[in-house]
Amino acid sequence: MKKNIKLQLTILNFLEFFVFGAWLLSFGKYMGATLHFTGQQIGLVFMTLGFASLIMPGVMGVIADKWLSPNKLFALSHIVGAVLLVLLARQTDFNGVFWITLLYLMLYMPSIALDNTISYCILSKNNFDVVKEFPPIRVWGTIGFIIATWITDLMGWGTSHMQFYFAAAVSLILGLYTFTLPDCPPEKDSQKTLAQSFGLDALKLFTDKKMALFFIFSMLLGAALQITNMWGEAYLHDFGKIAEYKDAFIVKYNGIVMSLSQISETLFILTIPFFLKRFGIKTVMLMSMVAWFLRFGLFAVGSPVGIGAVAIILSMIVYGMAFDFFNISGSLFVEKEVSPKIRASAQGLFMIMTNGIGAMMGAYLSGWVVDLYRHGDTVDWRSVWTIFAIYALVIAVLFALLFKYKHNPDEEFEVKH
């Protein structure tokens, strides 16, 4: 029975991120190559991801805490989401794509937190050790994302509206499947305030210089998180306009190549305890910033063949360090530094600064940069990636100079109670 519970949750996490992987990495390429949107238009569409991350997890959290079970809310989000994905597949103008994407992501982004809530609830009810059992279940979410990306790429749907029909079908299956899981009723006696649900009571952390700097740099680095998701496949796809590169594996299967980043992510996440214990949060965060510099810099010098191809593959490898050493280590730092009374709100504030404000800023500004270096139907990608690399390097230097934190290996994993 217990093995069956873990299998059910593994399927839940697999499908949750499979839906996202079916279209996220190829979306920017689709809008540019097929719909012929400008860089700023693509940036505006991707800003919806940040906006949805900014407000909707709190809204959904309130609903799940007080009125509707997380299971039912999650299921309805994916069933309605399937309808919106079908509508998205039929949009060809900017306004249609923008508003349907916004509506869809306002349902999908909070479903990630609901996925965690459902998993924690069911594991706890069945007397599992959540800390021990959830990570091996959650890793199947990343595997689902990778497999979906590969299918979209191998089927040639990366520049086609078929990717959204594909995602819609899986989203509908996921929504219906969720009704088969054990229910997790809402805690109607929850004492969580509206301010706590949106992370607002953690704003007082900005009166602490160290925490204020941490959140500001989290926002600045958060601007980099979605840049390669937005532009990575479009960049590799554009090499196909050059005769000597059009048949290269990196060009023909750019989605599969980009998914190497997620494979790297699953590996680097396992090294975080060692690096945090050995070097401390400041050094680990600096490693992330330098990795972002290398991620963009290697793209700047990359090409589909020869030594350029090596640079692109290395960029995929360093992504794991760039993403994990910032996102997960930053979350652990918040967990360690703040009072238990505002810990949940502080985590919410960290998400708002990174995946909300930071992501919106990065989406819009990166679109502006791409347009700045667009000449007719071509983009000077080398200059674009160089600018992004310089941005990451400047953040790293400023963080090294301004953020003061003394590492004590014996206390690094002590959490306040």
C-alpha positions as CSV (number, residue, x, y, z in Angstrom):
1,M,0.0,0.0,0.0
2,K,2.8,2.4,0.9
3,K,4.7,1.7,-2.3
4,N,1.5,2.4,-4.2
5,I,1.2,5.8,-2.5
6,K,4.8,6.7,-3.5
7,L,4.1,5.5,-7.1
8,Q,0.9,7.7,-7.2
9,L,2.9,10.8,-6.1
10,T,5.7,10.0,-8.6
11,I,3.2,10.0,-11.4
12,L,1.7,13.2,-10.1
13,N,5.1,15.0,-10.1
14,F,6.1,13.5,-13.5
15,L,2.9,14.7,-15.2
16,E,3.0,18.1,-13.5
17,F,6.3,19.1,-15.0
18,F,5.8,17.1,-18.2
19,V,3.0,19.6,-19.1
20,F,5.5,22.5,-18.6
21,G,8.3,20.8,-20.5
22,A,6.1,20.2,-23.5
23,W,6.2,23.9,-24.5
24,L,8.2,26.2,-22.2
25,L,11.7,25.9,-23.8
26,S,10.3,26.1,-27.3
27,F,7.8,28.9,-26.7
28,G,10.2,31.7,-27.4
29,K,11.4,30.0,-30.6
30,Y,7.8,29.5,-31.7
31,M,6.8,33.1,-31.1
32,G,9.9,34.4,-33.0
33,A,10.2,31.9,-35.9
34,T,6.5,31.2,-36.5
35,L,4.5,34.1,-35.2
36,H,7.3,36.7,-36.0
37,F,6.9,38.5,-32.7
38,T,9.5,41.2,-31.8
39,G,11.9,40.6,-28.9
40,Q,10.0,43.0,-26.7
41,Q,6.7,41.2,-27.5
42,I,8.3,37.9,-26.6
43,G,9.6,39.5,-23.4
44,L,6.2,40.8,-22.5
45,V,4.7,37.3,-23.0
46,F,7.3,35.8,-20.7
47,M,6.6,38.5,-18.1
48,T,3.3,36.8,-17.5
49,L,5.3,34.0,-15.9
50,G,6.7,36.4,-13.4
51,F,3.4,38.1,-12.8
52,A,1.6,34.8,-12.2
53,S,4.4,33.8,-9.8
54,L,4.0,37.1,-8.0
55,I,0.4,36.9,-6.9
56,M,-1.3,33.6,-7.7
57,P,0.5,31.2,-5.3
58,G,-0.7,33.4,-2.4
59,V,-4.3,33.5,-3.8
60,M,-4.4,29.8,-4.4
61,G,-2.8,29.2,-1.0
62,V,-5.6,31.1,0.7
63,I,-8.3,29.1,-1.2
64,A,-6.6,25.8,-0.4
65,D,-6.2,26.7,3.3
66,K,-9.8,27.7,3.8
67,W,-12.3,26.5,1.2
68,L,-11.3,24.0,-1.4
69,S,-9.0,21.0,-0.9
70,P,-5.6,21.2,-2.7
71,N,-6.5,18.1,-4.7
72,K,-9.6,19.6,-6.2
73,L,-8.0,23.0,-6.8
74,F,-5.1,21.3,-8.5
75,A,-7.3,19.1,-10.6
76,L,-9.5,22.0,-11.7
77,S,-6.5,24.2,-12.5
78,H,-5.2,21.6,-14.9
79,I,-8.6,20.8,-16.5
80,V,-9.3,24.5,-17.2
81,G,-5.6,24.9,-18.1
82,A,-6.0,22.2,-20.8
83,V,-8.8,24.3,-22.4
84,L,-6.6,27.4,-22.3
85,L,-3.7,25.6,-23.9
86,V,-6.1,24.6,-26.8
87,L,-7.1,28.2,-27.1
88,L,-3.4,29.3,-27.0
89,A,-2.7,26.9,-29.9
90,R,-5.2,28.9,-32.0
91,Q,-3.8,32.3,-31.3
92,T,-1.6,34.1,-33.9
93,D,-1.6,37.7,-32.8
94,F,0.3,39.2,-29.9
95,N,-2.8,40.2,-27.8
96,G,-4.3,36.8,-28.0
97,V,-1.1,35.0,-27.1
98,F,-0.4,37.4,-24.2
99,W,-3.8,37.2,-22.5
100,I,-4.2,33.4,-22.9
101,T,-0.7,32.8,-21.7
102,L,-1.3,35.0,-18.7
103,L,-4.6,33.2,-17.8
104,Y,-3.0,29.8,-18.2
105,L,0.1,30.7,-16.1
106,M,-2.1,32.1,-13.4
107,L,-3.4,28.6,-13.0
108,Y,-0.2,26.6,-13.7
109,M,2.4,28.5,-11.6
110,P,0.5,28.1,-8.3
111,S,-0.1,24.4,-9.2
112,I,3.6,23.8,-8.5
113,A,3.1,24.8,-4.9
114,L,-0.1,22.8,-4.7
115,D,1.8,19.8,-6.1
116,N,4.1,20.1,-3.1
117,T,1.2,20.6,-0.7
118,I,-0.6,17.4,-1.9
119,S,2.6,15.4,-1.8
120,Y,3.5,16.5,1.7
121,C,0.0,15.9,3.0
122,I,-0.3,12.4,1.6
123,L,3.1,11.3,2.7
124,S,2.5,12.7,6.2
125,K,-0.9,10.9,6.5
126,N,0.8,7.7,5.6
127,N,3.6,8.2,8.1
128,F,6.4,8.7,5.7
129,D,9.4,10.8,6.5
130,V,8.7,13.8,4.1
131,V,12.2,15.1,4.1
132,K,13.6,11.7,3.1
133,E,10.9,10.5,0.7
134,F,9.9,13.6,-1.2
135,P,13.1,14.5,-3.1
136,P,13.3,11.1,-4.9
137,I,9.7,11.6,-5.9
138,R,10.2,15.2,-7.0
139,V,13.2,14.4,-9.2
140,W,10.7,12.5,-11.5
141,G,9.2,15.9,-12.2
142,T,12.4,17.1,-13.8
143,I,12.6,13.8,-15.7
144,G,9.1,14.4,-16.9
145,F,10.1,17.9,-18.1
146,I,13.1,16.5,-20.0
147,I,11.1,13.7,-21.7
148,A,8.3,16.1,-22.7
149,T,11.0,18.5,-24.2
150,W,12.5,15.6,-26.2
151,I,9.1,14.5,-27.5
152,T,8.2,18.0,-28.7
153,D,11.6,18.3,-30.4
154,L,11.7,14.9,-32.0
155,M,8.1,15.4,-33.3
156,G,9.1,18.7,-34.9
157,W,6.6,20.6,-32.8
158,G,9.0,23.2,-31.5
159,T,7.9,25.8,-34.1
160,S,4.3,24.5,-34.3
161,H,1.1,25.0,-32.4
162,M,1.0,21.2,-31.9
163,Q,3.1,21.6,-28.8
164,F,0.1,23.2,-27.0
165,Y,-2.3,20.5,-28.1
166,F,0.2,18.0,-26.8
167,A,0.5,19.8,-23.4
168,A,-3.3,20.2,-23.2
169,A,-3.9,16.5,-23.6
170,V,-1.4,15.7,-20.8
171,S,-2.9,18.5,-18.6
172,L,-6.4,17.0,-19.0
173,I,-5.1,13.6,-18.1
174,L,-3.3,15.0,-15.0
175,G,-6.4,16.9,-13.8
176,L,-8.5,13.7,-14.0
177,Y,-5.8,11.6,-12.5
178,T,-5.6,13.8,-9.4
179,F,-9.2,12.8,-8.4
180,T,-7.9,9.3,-7.8
181,L,-5.5,10.5,-5.1
182,P,-6.3,10.5,-1.3
183,D,-8.0,13.7,-0.4
184,C,-6.3,16.5,1.6
185,P,-9.1,18.6,3.1
186,P,-8.5,22.3,3.7
187,E,-7.5,23.3,7.2
188,K,-10.4,25.6,8.0
189,D,-8.9,26.5,11.3
190,S,-5.7,27.8,9.7
191,Q,-4.4,30.9,11.5
192,K,-2.5,32.1,8.5
193,T,-3.3,35.7,7.7
194,L,-3.6,37.3,4.3
195,A,-0.3,39.1,4.7
196,Q,1.4,35.8,5.6
197,S,-0.1,34.1,2.5
198,F,1.5,36.7,0.3
199,G,4.8,36.9,2.2
200,L,4.1,40.5,3.2
201,D,4.8,40.1,7.0
202,A,8.4,39.2,6.0
203,L,9.0,42.7,4.6
204,K,10.4,43.7,8.0
205,L,13.5,41.7,7.0
206,F,14.5,44.6,4.8
207,T,15.4,46.5,8.0
208,D,18.3,44.0,8.4
209,K,21.1,45.1,6.1
210,K,22.3,41.5,5.4
211,M,18.9,40.2,4.6
212,A,18.0,43.3,2.6
213,L,21.1,42.9,0.4
214,F,20.3,39.2,0.0
215,F,16.8,39.8,-1.3
216,I,18.0,42.6,-3.6
217,F,20.6,40.4,-5.1
218,S,18.0,37.6,-5.3
219,M,15.9,39.9,-7.4
220,L,18.8,40.9,-9.7
221,L,19.9,37.3,-10.2
222,G,16.3,36.2,-10.6
223,A,16.3,38.3,-13.8
224,A,18.7,35.8,-15.3
225,L,16.6,32.7,-14.4
226,Q,14.3,32.6,-17.5
227,I,16.6,34.2,-20.1
228,T,17.9,31.0,-21.6
229,N,14.5,29.4,-21.3
230,M,13.2,32.3,-23.4
231,W,15.9,32.6,-26.0
232,G,18.0,29.4,-25.9
233,E,16.2,27.4,-28.5
234,A,15.6,30.5,-30.7
235,Y,19.4,31.1,-30.6
236,L,20.3,27.6,-31.6
237,H,17.4,27.5,-34.2
238,D,18.8,30.6,-35.9
239,F,22.0,28.9,-36.8
240,G,19.9,27.0,-39.3
241,K,19.9,30.1,-41.4
242,I,23.6,29.6,-42.1
243,A,24.1,26.9,-44.8
244,E,27.1,25.2,-43.1
245,Y,25.2,24.7,-39.8
246,K,21.6,23.9,-40.9
247,D,22.1,20.1,-40.7
248,A,24.0,20.1,-37.4
249,F,22.6,18.0,-34.6
250,I,22.6,21.1,-32.3
251,V,20.4,23.0,-34.8
252,K,18.0,20.2,-35.8
253,Y,17.5,19.0,-32.2
254,N,17.9,22.2,-30.3
255,G,15.2,21.2,-27.8
256,I,17.1,18.0,-26.8
257,V,20.3,20.0,-26.5
258,M,18.7,22.6,-24.3
259,S,17.2,19.8,-22.0
260,L,20.8,18.9,-21.1
261,S,20.5,21.9,-18.7
262,Q,17.8,20.1,-16.8
263,I,19.8,16.9,-16.6
264,S,22.7,19.0,-15.2
265,E,20.3,20.5,-12.7
266,T,19.3,17.0,-11.3
267,L,23.0,16.2,-10.8
268,F,24.1,19.5,-9.2
269,I,21.3,19.5,-6.7
270,L,22.9,16.5,-5.1
271,T,26.1,18.4,-4.4
272,I,24.5,21.3,-2.6
273,P,24.9,19.9,1.0
274,F,28.6,19.4,0.4
275,F,29.3,22.8,-1.0
276,L,27.2,24.6,1.6
277,K,28.9,22.8,4.5
278,R,32.4,23.3,3.0
279,F,32.2,26.9,1.7
280,G,29.1,28.6,3.1
281,I,26.2,30.4,1.5
282,K,28.2,33.5,0.2
283,T,30.7,31.4,-1.7
284,V,28.0,29.1,-3.1
285,M,25.9,32.1,-4.3
286,L,29.0,33.5,-5.9
287,M,29.6,30.2,-7.6
288,S,26.1,30.5,-9.0
289,M,26.7,34.0,-10.3
290,V,30.0,33.0,-11.9
291,A,28.2,30.0,-13.4
292,W,25.6,32.4,-14.9
293,F,28.4,34.4,-16.4
294,L,29.8,31.2,-18.0
295,R,26.4,30.1,-19.1
296,F,25.9,33.3,-21.1
297,G,29.5,33.7,-22.1
298,L,29.8,30.2,-23.5
299,F,26.7,30.9,-25.6
300,A,28.3,34.0,-26.9
301,V,31.3,32.1,-28.3
302,G,29.3,28.9,-29.2
303,S,28.4,27.5,-32.6
304,P,26.9,24.1,-33.7
305,V,30.2,22.5,-34.8
306,G,33.7,22.0,-33.6
307,I,35.0,23.9,-30.5
308,G,31.9,26.1,-30.6
309,A,29.7,23.0,-30.0
310,V,31.9,22.2,-27.0
311,A,31.2,25.7,-25.7
312,I,27.4,25.2,-26.0
313,I,27.5,21.8,-24.3
314,L,29.6,23.2,-21.5
315,S,27.0,26.0,-21.1
316,M,24.4,23.3,-20.6
317,I,26.5,21.7,-17.9
318,V,27.2,24.8,-15.9
319,Y,23.5,25.6,-15.9
320,G,22.9,23.1,-13.1
321,M,25.3,25.0,-10.8
322,A,23.9,28.4,-12.0
323,F,20.3,27.4,-11.2
324,D,20.5,25.1,-8.2
325,F,23.2,26.9,-6.3
326,F,21.1,30.1,-6.3
327,N,17.5,28.8,-6.1
328,I,17.9,26.0,-3.6
329,S,20.9,27.4,-1.6
330,G,19.1,30.7,-1.3
331,S,16.0,29.0,0.0
332,L,18.1,27.1,2.6
333,F,19.8,30.4,3.7
334,V,16.3,32.0,4.3
335,E,15.3,28.9,6.3
336,K,18.4,29.2,8.5
337,E,18.4,32.9,9.1
338,V,14.9,33.9,9.8
339,S,12.6,33.4,12.8
340,P,10.2,30.4,12.6
341,K,7.3,32.9,13.1
342,I,7.9,34.4,9.6
343,R,9.8,31.5,7.9
344,A,7.0,30.6,5.5
345,S,6.4,34.3,4.6
346,A,10.2,34.8,4.1
347,Q,10.2,31.9,1.7
348,G,7.3,33.5,-0.1
349,L,9.2,36.8,-0.3
350,F,12.2,35.0,-1.7
351,M,10.0,33.5,-4.4
352,I,8.4,36.9,-5.1
353,M,11.8,38.6,-5.5
354,T,13.2,35.9,-7.8
355,N,10.4,34.3,-9.8
356,G,8.2,37.3,-9.6
357,I,9.8,40.7,-9.7
358,G,13.2,39.5,-10.9
359,A,11.7,37.2,-13.7
360,M,9.5,40.0,-14.9
361,M,12.4,42.4,-15.1
362,G,14.6,39.9,-16.9
363,A,11.9,39.0,-19.4
364,Y,11.2,42.6,-20.5
365,L,14.8,43.8,-20.5
366,S,16.1,40.8,-22.4
367,G,13.5,41.3,-25.1
368,W,14.6,44.9,-25.4
369,V,18.2,43.8,-25.8
370,V,17.3,41.2,-28.4
371,D,15.5,43.9,-30.4
372,L,18.4,46.2,-30.0
373,Y,20.6,43.7,-31.9
374,R,18.0,42.6,-34.4
375,H,18.8,43.4,-38.0
376,G,16.0,42.4,-40.2
377,D,15.4,38.6,-39.8
378,T,18.7,38.0,-38.0
379,V,19.9,38.7,-34.4
380,D,23.4,39.4,-33.4
381,W,23.3,36.7,-30.7
382,R,27.0,37.0,-29.8
383,S,26.5,40.6,-28.7
384,V,23.2,39.7,-26.9
385,W,24.8,36.9,-24.9
386,T,27.9,39.0,-24.2
387,I,25.7,41.7,-22.6
388,F,23.9,39.1,-20.4
389,A,27.3,37.6,-19.4
390,I,28.6,41.1,-18.4
391,Y,25.4,41.6,-16.4
392,A,26.0,38.4,-14.4
393,L,29.6,39.3,-13.8
394,V,28.8,42.7,-12.5
395,I,26.3,41.2,-10.1
396,A,28.9,38.7,-8.9
397,V,31.5,41.4,-8.2
398,L,29.0,43.6,-6.4
399,F,27.8,40.7,-4.3
400,A,31.3,39.7,-3.3
401,L,32.0,43.3,-2.2
402,L,28.8,44.2,-0.5
403,F,27.3,41.0,1.1
404,K,29.0,40.3,4.4
405,Y,28.7,36.8,5.7
406,K,31.1,34.8,7.8
407,H,30.9,31.1,7.3
408,N,31.1,28.7,10.2
409,P,31.1,25.0,9.0
410,D,29.8,23.8,12.4
411,E,26.7,26.0,12.2
412,E,25.8,26.1,8.6
413,F,22.9,23.7,8.8
414,E,21.6,24.8,12.2
415,V,18.1,26.1,11.7
416,K,16.4,28.5,14.2
417,H,13.5,26.9,16.2
